[in-house]
Every structure is written in structure tokens, then in C-alpha cells.
Amino acid sequence: MSEVEQLKQRIEELEKENRRLNREFESSYDMTLEVLGDALELKEGQTEAHSRRVTAFAIAIARAMGIPPESREMRVIARGAFLHDIGKMAIPDTILRKPGPLTPEEVEVMRQHPYHGYQMLKMIPFLQEAAEIVHAHHERFDGRGYPRGSKGRDIPLGARITAIANTLDAITSDLPYRRAQSVQAARREIEAEVEQQFDPEIVKVFLSMSPSVWEELRKQIMRGLGRQATPTGSSD
């Protein structure tokens, strides 16, 4: 074997090893995210894996929009969706777990969680893009959201997708102040907020998807956790 061939073979071996190490790093990163997600659920007293459902819903919407499943963009969206509420770690338990309505002052404290989440994640190299999604997931398409009042496509795509996924899960889950509503009710509520809270193009994709997609995703996640899925029903 010539020196050139030997060098070529060595380069190929190094590239293969680099790909293996990258997969290991990706796996360790995702394990870190799992720990963060579990810690948040413990703090909030959640029992139904909100972050996991929002992630699954966001991925489904992104795939329907044509974003390749194995792409870097999809990984960023998934990580941002999974960590969207991580800033709630900085919210006092007395507010976060309050069973009744929040006071105006408490609402303002709660509204700081996207900023806290961004501050927690922005210095971590592999989460910098996801941190932008975390920061912007409560922004509104019409510019009346928080914390920065960003508008339209100035809001990161992943945050615009996560906003819909987050709203879908909130409406179809039991909350301290109301029972879960149906997927159809969530679809109507999201459609009513087109060009106000939500990006109309993403809403169009969302509405084109069968309601059974969301019900099945919820069941899969809850089965994976060994829990009973919250019923969402097929009608009001």
C-alpha cells in the first residue's frame, strides 16, 4: 500500500472515529436534557410529562412542514421544545405550585421564566440555538407577547412551532383550574388566534394534520412512562 493510500485510509478511520464520538456526545447531551426535564417536573409537581408531549407535538409539526427528521434543525427544535419551561426552575414554589389564580404581581414573576431559561442555557455551546427557542416561546406573532415583544418571523421558527405545541398540550391536559378539553377544541382555539398569537403558515400545517395524530402521540408517551394517558376525547 502506498503512502497516499495509507494516509487516505487513516483519514477515513479518523472520520469514522469522529462520527462515533459525535454520536456519543449527542447521547450524553440528550441524557443531560432528560435530567433537566425530570428536575423541572419534580419542582412543578407534574405527573404527565408536559415537556415530552410538547416535544413530540413540535417534532410532528416540524416534520409535516418538511423539516428532515435527522437534520440539525430538527434537533434544535426538539431541544428547545423539551426545555421550553426550564426557566421555571427559577420561579418560587409558592407561585409555581399555587393551586388558585395568580395575582398580577405573581403573573409578572411567572412571565420571567423564558428569560431565566435563556440565561440558564445560552452559555452552553450545544444549547445556544435551543436557548433562543426557550427565550421566545411566549412571543406572539402580532408582537404582543413576552418577554421582548418580538413579532412575526423575527421570532425563531422553533419558537413559533413550540408555541402551538405548548398551547395544544395545555388545552388537552388537566390543569389546576380546569379539566382537559378535546383536540377539536384545541384546534378551534388555535385557529382563532391565527396572525395574533400564532404564525398562519404553521397553523395551516397544524390544521391539516389529523386529530388522531395528537391523541396517539399522547398515548405513546404515557405508555412509555408507564402512566395512564389523560383522555382528550374526539369531541367536546
CYANA upper distance limits for C-alpha pairs under 8 A (distance plus 0.5 A):
  1 MET  CA      5 GLU  CA      6.60
  1 MET  CA      6 GLN  CA      6.93
  2 SER  CA      6 GLN  CA      6.66
  3 GLU  CA      7 LEU  CA      6.55
  4 VAL  CA      8 LYS  CA      6.63
  5 GLU  CA      9 GLN  CA      6.59
  6 GLN  CA     10 ARG  CA      6.63
  7 LEU  CA     11 ILE  CA      6.66
  8 LYS  CA     12 GLU  CA      6.77
  9 GLN  CA     13 GLU  CA      6.73
 10 ARG  CA     14 LEU  CA      6.67
 11 ILE  CA     15 GLU  CA      6.61
 12 GLU  CA     16 LYS  CA      6.65
 13 GLU  CA     17 GLU  CA      6.67
 14 LEU  CA     18 ASN  CA      6.52
 15 GLU  CA     19 ARG  CA      6.74
 16 LYS  CA     20 ARG  CA      6.84
 17 GLU  CA     21 LEU  CA      6.70
 18 ASN  CA     22 ASN  CA      6.59
 19 ARG  CA     23 ARG  CA      6.77
 20 ARG  CA     24 GLU  CA      6.86
 21 LEU  CA     25 PHE  CA      6.61
 22 ASN  CA     26 GLU  CA      6.58
 23 ARG  CA     27 SER  CA      6.65
 24 GLU  CA     28 SER  CA      6.68
 25 PHE  CA     29 TYR  CA      6.53
 26 GLU  CA     30 ASP  CA      6.70
 27 SER  CA     31 MET  CA      6.72
 28 SER  CA     32 THR  CA      6.76
 29 TYR  CA     33 LEU  CA      6.91
 30 ASP  CA     34 GLU  CA      6.76
 31 MET  CA     35 VAL  CA      6.93
 32 THR  CA     36 LEU  CA      6.89
 33 LEU  CA     37 GLY  CA      6.58
 33 LEU  CA     79 ARG  CA      8.32
 33 LEU  CA     82 PHE  CA      8.42
 33 LEU  CA     83 LEU  CA      8.11
 34 GLU  CA     38 ASP  CA      6.60
 35 VAL  CA     39 ALA  CA      6.62
 36 LEU  CA     40 LEU  CA      6.79
 36 LEU  CA     83 LEU  CA      8.45
 36 LEU  CA     86 ILE  CA      8.04
 37 GLY  CA     41 GLU  CA      6.81
 37 GLY  CA     51 SER  CA      7.55
 37 GLY  CA     82 PHE  CA      7.79
 37 GLY  CA     83 LEU  CA      7.38
 37 GLY  CA     86 ILE  CA      7.87
 38 ASP  CA     42 LEU  CA      6.75
 39 ALA  CA     43 LYS  CA      6.81
 40 LEU  CA     44 GLU  CA      6.64
 40 LEU  CA     85 ASP  CA      8.48
 40 LEU  CA     86 ILE  CA      6.94
 40 LEU  CA     88 LYS  CA      7.88
 40 LEU  CA     89 MET  CA      6.73
 41 GLU  CA     45 GLY  CA      6.27
 41 GLU  CA     46 GLN  CA      5.45
 41 GLU  CA     47 THR  CA      7.79
 41 GLU  CA     49 ALA  CA      7.75
 42 LEU  CA     46 GLN  CA      7.00
 43 LYS  CA     89 MET  CA      7.57
 43 LYS  CA     93 ASP  CA      8.00
 44 GLU  CA     93 ASP  CA      8.22
 44 GLU  CA     96 LEU  CA      6.98
 44 GLU  CA     97 ARG  CA      6.68
 45 GLY  CA     97 ARG  CA      7.89
 46 GLN  CA     50 HIS  CA      8.06
 48 GLU  CA    222 MET  CA      7.79
 48 GLU  CA    227 ARG  CA      8.33
 48 GLU  CA    229 ALA  CA      8.29
 49 ALA  CA     53 ARG  CA      6.93
 49 ALA  CA    222 MET  CA      8.35
 50 HIS  CA     54 VAL  CA      6.67
 50 HIS  CA    169 ASP  CA      7.71
 51 SER  CA     55 THR  CA      6.62
 51 SER  CA     81 ALA  CA      7.65
 51 SER  CA     82 PHE  CA      5.53
 51 SER  CA     83 LEU  CA      7.54
 51 SER  CA     84 HIS  CA      8.09
 51 SER  CA     85 ASP  CA      8.19
 52 ARG  CA     56 ALA  CA      6.71
 52 ARG  CA     82 PHE  CA      6.69
 52 ARG  CA    221 ILE  CA      7.81
 53 ARG  CA     57 PHE  CA      6.56
 53 ARG  CA    169 ASP  CA      7.48
 53 ARG  CA    217 LEU  CA      7.99
 53 ARG  CA    218 ARG  CA      6.88
 53 ARG  CA    221 ILE  CA      7.42
 54 VAL  CA     58 ALA  CA      6.48
 54 VAL  CA     81 ALA  CA      6.77
 54 VAL  CA     82 PHE  CA      7.33
 54 VAL  CA    162 THR  CA      7.59
 54 VAL  CA    165 ALA  CA      5.76
 54 VAL  CA    166 ASN  CA      5.95
 54 VAL  CA    169 ASP  CA      6.94
 55 THR  CA     59 ILE  CA      6.62
 55 THR  CA     78 ALA  CA      6.10
 55 THR  CA     79 ARG  CA      8.23
 55 THR  CA     81 ALA  CA      5.49
 55 THR  CA     82 PHE  CA      5.66
 55 THR  CA    162 THR  CA      8.31
 55 THR  CA    165 ALA  CA      8.13
 56 ALA  CA     60 ALA  CA      6.70
 56 ALA  CA     78 ALA  CA      8.39
 56 ALA  CA    217 LEU  CA      7.42
 57 PHE  CA     61 ILE  CA      6.80
 57 PHE  CA    165 ALA  CA      5.82
 57 PHE  CA    214 TRP  CA      7.45
 57 PHE  CA    217 LEU  CA      8.02
 58 ALA  CA     62 ALA  CA      6.59
 58 ALA  CA     77 ILE  CA      7.91
 58 ALA  CA     78 ALA  CA      7.53
 58 ALA  CA     81 ALA  CA      7.27
 58 ALA  CA    161 ILE  CA      6.46
 58 ALA  CA    162 THR  CA      6.10
 58 ALA  CA    164 ILE  CA      8.33
 58 ALA  CA    165 ALA  CA      5.86
 59 ILE  CA     63 ARG  CA      6.54
 59 ILE  CA     74 MET  CA      7.67
 59 ILE  CA     77 ILE  CA      7.82
 59 ILE  CA     78 ALA  CA      6.82
 60 ALA  CA     64 ALA  CA      6.74
 61 ILE  CA     65 MET  CA      6.78
 61 ILE  CA    161 ILE  CA      7.59
 61 ILE  CA    202 ILE  CA      8.38
 61 ILE  CA    205 VAL  CA      7.66
 61 ILE  CA    206 PHE  CA      6.78
 62 ALA  CA     66 GLY  CA      7.07
 62 ALA  CA     67 ILE  CA      6.07
 62 ALA  CA     74 MET  CA      7.85
 62 ALA  CA    161 ILE  CA      7.73
 63 ARG  CA     67 ILE  CA      5.57
 63 ARG  CA     68 PRO  CA      6.95
 63 ARG  CA     69 PRO  CA      6.96
 64 ALA  CA    205 VAL  CA      7.26
 65 MET  CA    202 ILE  CA      8.20
 65 MET  CA    205 VAL  CA      7.16
 67 ILE  CA     71 SER  CA      7.89
 67 ILE  CA     73 GLU  CA      7.92
 67 ILE  CA     74 MET  CA      7.11
 68 PRO  CA     74 MET  CA      7.33
 69 PRO  CA     74 MET  CA      6.51
 70 GLU  CA     74 MET  CA      7.19
 70 GLU  CA     75 ARG  CA      7.97
 71 SER  CA     75 ARG  CA      7.10
 72 ARG  CA     76 VAL  CA      6.82
 73 GLU  CA     77 ILE  CA      6.77
 74 MET  CA     78 ALA  CA      6.56
 75 ARG  CA     79 ARG  CA      6.60
 76 VAL  CA     80 GLY  CA      6.52
 76 VAL  CA    127 LEU  CA      8.27
 76 VAL  CA    129 GLU  CA      6.95
 76 VAL  CA    130 ALA  CA      5.86
 76 VAL  CA    158 GLY  CA      8.20
 77 ILE  CA     81 ALA  CA      6.50
 77 ILE  CA    130 ALA  CA      7.21
 77 ILE  CA    133 ILE  CA      8.05
 77 ILE  CA    158 GLY  CA      5.53
 77 ILE  CA    159 ALA  CA      8.41
 77 ILE  CA    162 THR  CA      8.44
 78 ALA  CA     82 PHE  CA      6.57
 79 ARG  CA     83 LEU  CA      6.63
 79 ARG  CA    127 LEU  CA      8.14
 79 ARG  CA    130 ALA  CA      6.36
 80 GLY  CA     84 HIS  CA      6.17
 80 GLY  CA    129 GLU  CA      8.34
 80 GLY  CA    130 ALA  CA      4.71
 80 GLY  CA    131 ALA  CA      6.96
 80 GLY  CA    132 GLU  CA      8.24
 80 GLY  CA    133 ILE  CA      5.76
 80 GLY  CA    134 VAL  CA      6.20
 80 GLY  CA    158 GLY  CA      7.70
 80 GLY  CA    159 ALA  CA      8.20
 80 GLY  CA    162 THR  CA      8.47
 81 ALA  CA    130 ALA  CA      8.48
 81 ALA  CA    133 ILE  CA      7.85
 81 ALA  CA    134 VAL  CA      7.84
 81 ALA  CA    158 GLY  CA      8.17
 81 ALA  CA    159 ALA  CA      8.27
 81 ALA  CA    162 THR  CA      6.15
 83 LEU  CA    117 GLY  CA      8.49
 83 LEU  CA    134 VAL  CA      7.14
 84 HIS  CA    114 PRO  CA      7.91
 84 HIS  CA    117 GLY  CA      7.97
 84 HIS  CA    133 ILE  CA      7.60
 84 HIS  CA    134 VAL  CA      5.02
 84 HIS  CA    135 HIS  CA      8.37
 84 HIS  CA    137 HIS  CA      7.39
 84 HIS  CA    162 THR  CA      8.49
 85 ASP  CA    113 HIS  CA      7.48
 85 ASP  CA    114 PRO  CA      7.53
 85 ASP  CA    117 GLY  CA      7.52
 85 ASP  CA    134 VAL  CA      7.67
 86 ILE  CA    113 HIS  CA      8.08
 86 ILE  CA    117 GLY  CA      5.83
 87 GLY  CA     91 ILE  CA      7.90
 87 GLY  CA    112 GLN  CA      8.36
 87 GLY  CA    113 HIS  CA      4.87
 87 GLY  CA    114 PRO  CA      6.26
 87 GLY  CA    115 TYR  CA      7.52
 87 GLY  CA    116 HIS  CA      5.12
 87 GLY  CA    117 GLY  CA      4.09
 87 GLY  CA    118 TYR  CA      7.81
 87 GLY  CA    120 MET  CA      7.85
 88 LYS  CA     96 LEU  CA      7.93
 88 LYS  CA    110 MET  CA      8.10
 88 LYS  CA    113 HIS  CA      5.67
 88 LYS  CA    116 HIS  CA      8.04
 88 LYS  CA    117 GLY  CA      7.87
 90 ALA  CA    113 HIS  CA      7.64
 90 ALA  CA    116 HIS  CA      7.18
 91 ILE  CA     95 ILE  CA      7.46
 91 ILE  CA     96 LEU  CA      6.75
 91 ILE  CA    109 VAL  CA      7.70
 91 ILE  CA    110 MET  CA      7.09
 91 ILE  CA    113 HIS  CA      7.49
 92 PRO  CA     96 LEU  CA      6.64
 93 ASP  CA     97 ARG  CA      6.05
 93 ASP  CA     98 LYS  CA      8.12
 94 THR  CA     98 LYS  CA      6.22
 95 ILE  CA    102 LEU  CA      7.82
 95 ILE  CA    106 GLU  CA      6.98
 95 ILE  CA    110 MET  CA      7.96
 96 LEU  CA    110 MET  CA      8.00
 98 LYS  CA    102 LEU  CA      7.96
 99 PRO  CA    176 PRO  CA      6.51
 99 PRO  CA    177 TYR  CA      8.19
100 GLY  CA    176 PRO  CA      7.86
100 GLY  CA    177 TYR  CA      7.53
101 PRO  CA    177 TYR  CA      8.40
102 LEU  CA    106 GLU  CA      6.01
102 LEU  CA    107 VAL  CA      6.39
103 THR  CA    107 VAL  CA      6.64
104 PRO  CA    108 GLU  CA      6.91
105 GLU  CA    109 VAL  CA      7.04
106 GLU  CA    110 MET  CA      6.67
107 VAL  CA    111 ARG  CA      6.60
108 GLU  CA    112 GLN  CA      7.25
109 VAL  CA    113 HIS  CA      8.22
111 ARG  CA    146 TYR  CA      7.81
111 ARG  CA    147 PRO  CA      7.71
112 GLN  CA    116 HIS  CA      6.79
112 GLN  CA    147 PRO  CA      7.56
113 HIS  CA    117 GLY  CA      6.49
114 PRO  CA    118 TYR  CA      6.68
114 PRO  CA    134 VAL  CA      6.29
114 PRO  CA    135 HIS  CA      5.11
114 PRO  CA    136 ALA  CA      7.38
114 PRO  CA    137 HIS  CA      7.84
114 PRO  CA    138 HIS  CA      7.95
114 PRO  CA    147 PRO  CA      7.57
115 TYR  CA    119 GLN  CA      6.72
115 TYR  CA    135 HIS  CA      6.07
115 TYR  CA    147 PRO  CA      7.37
116 HIS  CA    120 MET  CA      6.71
117 GLY  CA    121 LEU  CA      6.81
117 GLY  CA    131 ALA  CA      7.69
117 GLY  CA    134 VAL  CA      6.77
117 GLY  CA    135 HIS  CA      7.20
118 TYR  CA    122 LYS  CA      6.16
118 TYR  CA    131 ALA  CA      5.50
118 TYR  CA    132 GLU  CA      7.22
118 TYR  CA    134 VAL  CA      6.50
118 TYR  CA    135 HIS  CA      5.64
119 GLN  CA    123 MET  CA      8.15
121 LEU  CA    127 LEU  CA      6.57
121 LEU  CA    128 GLN  CA      6.97
121 LEU  CA    130 ALA  CA      8.47
121 LEU  CA    131 ALA  CA      5.98
122 LYS  CA    127 LEU  CA      7.11
122 LYS  CA    128 GLN  CA      5.27
122 LYS  CA    129 GLU  CA      8.43
122 LYS  CA    131 ALA  CA      6.00
122 LYS  CA    132 GLU  CA      8.39
123 MET  CA    127 LEU  CA      8.34
123 MET  CA    128 GLN  CA      7.17
124 ILE  CA    128 GLN  CA      6.58
127 LEU  CA    131 ALA  CA      6.39
128 GLN  CA    132 GLU  CA      7.33
129 GLU  CA    133 ILE  CA      7.51
130 ALA  CA    134 VAL  CA      6.90
131 ALA  CA    135 HIS  CA      6.60
132 GLU  CA    136 ALA  CA      6.73
132 GLU  CA    156 PRO  CA      7.60
132 GLU  CA    159 ALA  CA      8.25
133 ILE  CA    137 HIS  CA      6.33
133 ILE  CA    156 PRO  CA      6.84
133 ILE  CA    158 GLY  CA      6.26
133 ILE  CA    159 ALA  CA      5.03
133 ILE  CA    162 THR  CA      8.37
134 VAL  CA    159 ALA  CA      7.58
135 HIS  CA    147 PRO  CA      8.15
136 ALA  CA    146 TYR  CA      8.02
136 ALA  CA    147 PRO  CA      7.95
136 ALA  CA    148 ARG  CA      8.46
136 ALA  CA    150 SER  CA      8.34
136 ALA  CA    155 ILE  CA      7.00
136 ALA  CA    156 PRO  CA      7.69
136 ALA  CA    159 ALA  CA      6.14
137 HIS  CA    159 ALA  CA      5.09
137 HIS  CA    160 ARG  CA      7.18
137 HIS  CA    162 THR  CA      6.74
137 HIS  CA    163 ALA  CA      5.87
138 HIS  CA    145 GLY  CA      6.40
138 HIS  CA    146 TYR  CA      6.19
138 HIS  CA    147 PRO  CA      7.91
138 HIS  CA    159 ALA  CA      8.45
138 HIS  CA    163 ALA  CA      7.08
139 GLU  CA    143 GLY  CA      7.37
139 GLU  CA    144 ARG  CA      7.55
139 GLU  CA    145 GLY  CA      4.51
139 GLU  CA    146 TYR  CA      5.51
139 GLU  CA    147 PRO  CA      7.48
139 GLU  CA    148 ARG  CA      7.88
139 GLU  CA    149 GLY  CA      6.70
139 GLU  CA    150 SER  CA      6.58
139 GLU  CA    151 LYS  CA      7.85
139 GLU  CA    155 ILE  CA      7.67
139 GLU  CA    197 GLN  CA      8.25
140 ARG  CA    144 ARG  CA      6.13
140 ARG  CA    145 GLY  CA      4.98
140 ARG  CA    146 TYR  CA      8.07
140 ARG  CA    149 GLY  CA      7.89
140 ARG  CA    150 SER  CA      7.65
140 ARG  CA    151 LYS  CA      6.92
140 ARG  CA    152 GLY  CA      8.02
140 ARG  CA    196 GLN  CA      7.06
140 ARG  CA    197 GLN  CA      4.93
140 ARG  CA    198 PHE  CA      6.83
141 PHE  CA    145 GLY  CA      8.37
141 PHE  CA    150 SER  CA      8.21
141 PHE  CA    151 LYS  CA      5.61
141 PHE  CA    152 GLY  CA      4.99
141 PHE  CA    153 ARG  CA      8.16
141 PHE  CA    155 ILE  CA      8.19
141 PHE  CA    195 GLU  CA      6.41
141 PHE  CA    196 GLN  CA      6.01
141 PHE  CA    197 GLN  CA      5.59
141 PHE  CA    198 PHE  CA      5.80
141 PHE  CA    199 ASP  CA      6.34
142 ASP  CA    151 LYS  CA      6.07
142 ASP  CA    152 GLY  CA      6.88
142 ASP  CA    195 GLU  CA      6.85
142 ASP  CA    196 GLN  CA      5.37
142 ASP  CA    197 GLN  CA      6.86
143 GLY  CA    149 GLY  CA      5.44
143 GLY  CA    150 SER  CA      5.70
143 GLY  CA    151 LYS  CA      4.57
143 GLY  CA    152 GLY  CA      7.52
144 ARG  CA    149 GLY  CA      6.05
144 ARG  CA    150 SER  CA      8.24
144 ARG  CA    151 LYS  CA      8.23
145 GLY  CA    149 GLY  CA      5.60
145 GLY  CA    150 SER  CA      7.63
145 GLY  CA    197 GLN  CA      8.34
146 TYR  CA    150 SER  CA      8.14
150 SER  CA    154 ASP  CA      6.68
150 SER  CA    155 ILE  CA      6.46
151 LYS  CA    155 ILE  CA      6.62
152 GLY  CA    199 ASP  CA      7.57
153 ARG  CA    157 LEU  CA      7.79
155 ILE  CA    159 ALA  CA      7.12
155 ILE  CA    160 ARG  CA      7.16
156 PRO  CA    160 ARG  CA      6.95
157 LEU  CA    161 ILE  CA      6.78
158 GLY  CA    162 THR  CA      6.50
159 ALA  CA    163 ALA  CA      6.49
160 ARG  CA    164 ILE  CA      7.37
160 ARG  CA    198 PHE  CA      7.35
160 ARG  CA    199 ASP  CA      7.05
160 ARG  CA    202 ILE  CA      8.28
161 ILE  CA    165 ALA  CA      6.92
161 ILE  CA    202 ILE  CA      7.39
162 THR  CA    166 ASN  CA      6.29
163 ALA  CA    167 THR  CA      6.67
163 ALA  CA    198 PHE  CA      7.92
164 ILE  CA    168 LEU  CA      6.57
164 ILE  CA    190 ILE  CA      7.82
164 ILE  CA    198 PHE  CA      7.54
164 ILE  CA    203 VAL  CA      8.25
165 ALA  CA    169 ASP  CA      6.81
166 ASN  CA    170 ALA  CA      6.65
167 THR  CA    171 ILE  CA      6.65
167 THR  CA    186 ALA  CA      8.26
167 THR  CA    190 ILE  CA      8.20
168 LEU  CA    172 THR  CA      6.75
168 LEU  CA    183 VAL  CA      8.01
168 LEU  CA    186 ALA  CA      6.26
168 LEU  CA    187 ARG  CA      8.19
168 LEU  CA    190 ILE  CA      8.34
169 ASP  CA    173 SER  CA      6.45
170 ALA  CA    174 ASP  CA      8.34
170 ALA  CA    175 LEU  CA      8.18
171 ILE  CA    180 ALA  CA      6.65
171 ILE  CA    181 GLN  CA      6.27
171 ILE  CA    182 SER  CA      8.13
171 ILE  CA    183 VAL  CA      8.40
171 ILE  CA    185 ALA  CA      8.36
171 ILE  CA    186 ALA  CA      6.31
172 THR  CA    180 ALA  CA      5.21
172 THR  CA    181 GLN  CA      5.35
172 THR  CA    182 SER  CA      6.26
172 THR  CA    183 VAL  CA      6.73
172 THR  CA    186 ALA  CA      7.41
172 THR  CA    232 THR  CA      6.16
173 SER  CA    179 ARG  CA      7.51
173 SER  CA    180 ALA  CA      4.87
173 SER  CA    181 GLN  CA      7.50
173 SER  CA    230 THR  CA      7.09
173 SER  CA    232 THR  CA      7.92
174 ASP  CA    178 ARG  CA      6.82
174 ASP  CA    179 ARG  CA      5.04
174 ASP  CA    180 ALA  CA      4.82
174 ASP  CA    230 THR  CA      7.95
175 LEU  CA    179 ARG  CA      6.57
175 LEU  CA    180 ALA  CA      7.56
180 ALA  CA    230 THR  CA      8.26
180 ALA  CA    231 PRO  CA      8.11
180 ALA  CA    232 THR  CA      6.94
181 GLN  CA    185 ALA  CA      6.80
181 GLN  CA    186 ALA  CA      7.73
181 GLN  CA    232 THR  CA      6.55
181 GLN  CA    233 GLY  CA      8.21
181 GLN  CA    236 ASP  CA      7.42
182 SER  CA    186 ALA  CA      6.94
182 SER  CA    232 THR  CA      5.19
182 SER  CA    233 GLY  CA      5.70
182 SER  CA    234 SER  CA      6.54
182 SER  CA    235 SER  CA      6.24
182 SER  CA    236 ASP  CA      6.27
183 VAL  CA    187 ARG  CA      6.64
183 VAL  CA    211 PRO  CA      6.70
183 VAL  CA    214 TRP  CA      8.06
183 VAL  CA    215 GLU  CA      8.22
183 VAL  CA    232 THR  CA      6.77
183 VAL  CA    233 GLY  CA      7.57
183 VAL  CA    234 SER  CA      7.12
183 VAL  CA    235 SER  CA      7.98
184 GLN  CA    188 ARG  CA      6.79
184 GLN  CA    211 PRO  CA      7.60
184 GLN  CA    234 SER  CA      7.25
184 GLN  CA    235 SER  CA      6.64
184 GLN  CA    236 ASP  CA      7.90
185 ALA  CA    189 GLU  CA      6.71
185 ALA  CA    235 SER  CA      8.08
185 ALA  CA    236 ASP  CA      7.28
186 ALA  CA    190 ILE  CA      6.57
187 ARG  CA    191 GLU  CA      6.51
187 ARG  CA    207 LEU  CA      7.35
188 ARG  CA    192 ALA  CA      6.61
189 GLU  CA    193 GLU  CA      7.18
190 ILE  CA    194 VAL  CA      7.35
190 ILE  CA    198 PHE  CA      8.02
190 ILE  CA    203 VAL  CA      7.91
191 GLU  CA    203 VAL  CA      7.28
191 GLU  CA    207 LEU  CA      8.37
193 GLU  CA    197 GLN  CA      5.77
193 GLU  CA    198 PHE  CA      6.56
194 VAL  CA    198 PHE  CA      5.62
194 VAL  CA    199 ASP  CA      6.85
194 VAL  CA    200 PRO  CA      5.74
194 VAL  CA    203 VAL  CA      7.42
195 GLU  CA    199 ASP  CA      6.22
195 GLU  CA    200 PRO  CA      6.11
198 PHE  CA    202 ILE  CA      8.17
198 PHE  CA    203 VAL  CA      7.39
199 ASP  CA    203 VAL  CA      6.73
200 PRO  CA    204 LYS  CA      6.59
201 GLU  CA    205 VAL  CA      7.06
202 ILE  CA    206 PHE  CA      6.65
203 VAL  CA    207 LEU  CA      6.53
204 LYS  CA    208 SER  CA      6.78
205 VAL  CA    209 MET  CA      7.27
209 MET  CA    213 VAL  CA      7.61
210 SER  CA    214 TRP  CA      8.34
211 PRO  CA    215 GLU  CA      7.23
211 PRO  CA    234 SER  CA      8.36
212 SER  CA    216 GLU  CA      6.46
213 VAL  CA    217 LEU  CA      6.68
214 TRP  CA    218 ARG  CA      6.64
215 GLU  CA    219 LYS  CA      6.80
215 GLU  CA    232 THR  CA      7.54
216 GLU  CA    220 GLN  CA      6.60
217 LEU  CA    221 ILE  CA      6.74
218 ARG  CA    222 MET  CA      6.75
218 ARG  CA    229 ALA  CA      7.17
219 LYS  CA    223 ARG  CA      6.46
219 LYS  CA    228 GLN  CA      8.48
219 LYS  CA    229 ALA  CA      6.02
220 GLN  CA    224 GLY  CA      6.59
221 ILE  CA    225 LEU  CA      6.90
222 MET  CA    226 GLY  CA      6.60
222 MET  CA    227 ARG  CA      5.55
222 MET  CA    228 GLN  CA      6.53
222 MET  CA    229 ALA  CA      5.79
223 ARG  CA    227 ARG  CA      6.30
223 ARG  CA    228 GLN  CA      7.47
223 ARG  CA    229 ALA  CA      7.93
